[in-house]
Amino acid sequence: MRVPLLHLLRTRLLALALGGTLLLAGSGPPPEHPVNLNTATVTELMQLPRVGPRTAQRIIDFRQEHGPFQRPEELMNVKGIGEKTFQKLRPFITVDGDEP
């Protein structure tokens, strides 16, 4: 059975697009210094493991809507960040005056 060329091209383009997205989602080395959840930009948040542009923007939106994070654990209130993801992020995040 022959796969239509258009279908094959779509599949390859989708794979490339998803690959690029995965590379953006915190795939580089972890940050050297803890990222402050209350002051970080989208770019700074994207340095965190498993944090891409959407999640970074959600963190900022949450912070703007609810005020500064009082404790790092409040990050789990952001859509898309559950306990497992939080545990991976915990060594790399801080809030004002907090030590990871």
C-alpha positions as CSV (number, residue, x, y, z in Angstrom):
1,M,0.0,0.0,0.0
2,R,1.4,3.4,-1.0
3,V,1.3,6.3,1.4
4,P,0.1,9.4,-0.4
5,L,2.9,12.0,-0.7
6,L,0.8,14.7,0.9
7,H,0.1,12.6,4.0
8,L,3.8,11.8,4.3
9,L,4.7,15.5,4.1
10,R,2.1,16.4,6.7
11,T,3.4,13.7,9.0
12,R,7.0,14.9,8.7
13,L,6.0,18.6,9.2
14,L,4.1,17.7,12.3
15,A,7.0,15.7,13.7
16,L,9.3,18.7,13.0
17,A,6.9,21.1,14.7
18,L,6.5,18.9,17.7
19,G,10.2,18.4,17.9
20,G,10.8,22.1,18.0
21,T,8.2,22.6,20.7
22,L,9.8,19.9,22.8
23,L,13.2,21.5,22.4
24,L,11.8,24.8,23.7
25,A,10.3,23.2,26.8
26,G,13.2,23.5,29.1
27,S,15.4,21.0,27.4
28,G,18.6,22.9,27.9
29,P,20.8,22.7,31.0
30,P,19.0,23.7,34.2
31,P,19.5,27.3,35.4
32,E,22.7,28.0,37.4
33,H,20.8,30.1,39.9
34,P,17.3,29.5,41.2
35,V,14.5,31.2,39.2
36,N,12.4,33.6,41.3
37,L,8.7,32.8,40.5
38,N,7.7,36.3,41.5
39,T,10.1,38.2,39.2
40,A,11.0,35.8,36.3
41,T,10.1,36.6,32.7
42,V,8.8,34.1,30.2
43,T,12.3,33.5,28.9
44,E,13.7,32.9,32.4
45,L,10.9,30.5,33.3
46,M,11.6,28.6,30.1
47,Q,15.0,27.7,31.5
48,L,13.3,25.4,34.0
49,P,12.9,21.7,33.2
50,R,9.6,20.9,31.5
51,V,8.5,24.6,31.1
52,G,7.8,25.8,27.7
53,P,6.3,29.1,26.5
54,R,2.7,28.2,27.4
55,T,3.5,27.1,30.9
56,A,5.8,30.0,31.5
57,Q,3.0,32.4,30.4
58,R,0.5,30.6,32.7
59,I,2.9,31.1,35.6
60,I,3.0,34.8,34.9
61,D,-0.7,35.1,34.3
62,F,-1.3,33.3,37.6
63,R,1.1,35.6,39.4
64,Q,-0.7,38.7,37.9
65,E,-4.1,37.4,38.8
66,H,-3.4,36.1,42.4
67,G,-0.4,38.2,43.5
68,P,3.1,37.0,44.3
69,F,3.8,33.4,45.2
70,Q,4.2,33.1,49.0
71,R,5.5,29.5,48.8
72,P,7.0,27.5,46.0
73,E,4.3,24.8,46.4
74,E,1.7,27.3,45.2
75,L,3.1,26.7,41.7
76,M,1.0,23.5,41.7
77,N,-2.1,25.8,41.4
78,V,-1.0,26.7,37.9
79,K,-2.7,24.7,35.2
80,G,-0.4,22.0,33.9
81,I,1.9,21.8,36.9
82,G,1.1,18.8,39.2
83,E,3.0,17.3,42.0
84,K,5.4,15.3,39.7
85,T,6.3,18.3,37.6
86,F,6.7,20.5,40.8
87,Q,9.1,18.0,42.3
88,K,11.3,18.3,39.2
89,L,11.1,22.1,39.3
90,R,11.6,22.5,43.1
91,P,15.4,22.5,43.1
92,F,15.5,25.3,40.5
93,I,12.8,27.7,41.8
94,T,12.5,30.2,44.6
95,V,10.2,33.0,45.8
96,D,11.3,36.1,47.7
97,G,13.6,35.1,50.5
98,D,13.0,31.4,49.9
99,E,15.8,28.9,49.5
100,P,15.2,25.9,47.2
